[in-house]
């Protein structure tokens, strides 16, 4: 695999596993369980819904769509749920899905990146599917962070400014 393709795959894996997932875990550390299923309004999602959605979407696009495993997604249920699962259960499911996605990405060969797939009725290349899944994950992580800050009033410490003026990331070591 050429260097650019390898970097794309590794960056995608690192964003999912070492950036976005860690930010979600930090949010769940401070968000009271009673706020897990709180919705800002009827047309918005709770953190619980977003966790279900992230797991379902990542499984559909990467594990099934790219990796060829069975797609058993129940998308409507991701958004209609209004309780029934704890933060521990939801993050456990999401961790497992991220791990599956990382495994699928580990097995990719460069020529597969250009192959077409049909996911959610959309014609897309494997590279496009990965790019979409990672950016989609990022968008919803931002929503989880916003809801957590809204409900707790806390600075989550993801970024700090050092004495030298440099930005320091407070959630991961990479």
PyMOL commands that set and color helices and strands:
alter all, ss='L'
color gray80, all
select helices_A, chain A and resi 3-30+33-35+47-64+75-80+87-106+110-114+126-152
alter helices_A, ss='H'
color red, helices_A
select strands_A, chain A and resi 116-119+122-125+159-161+167-169
alter strands_A, ss='S'
color yellow, strands_A
deselect
rebuild
show_as cartoon
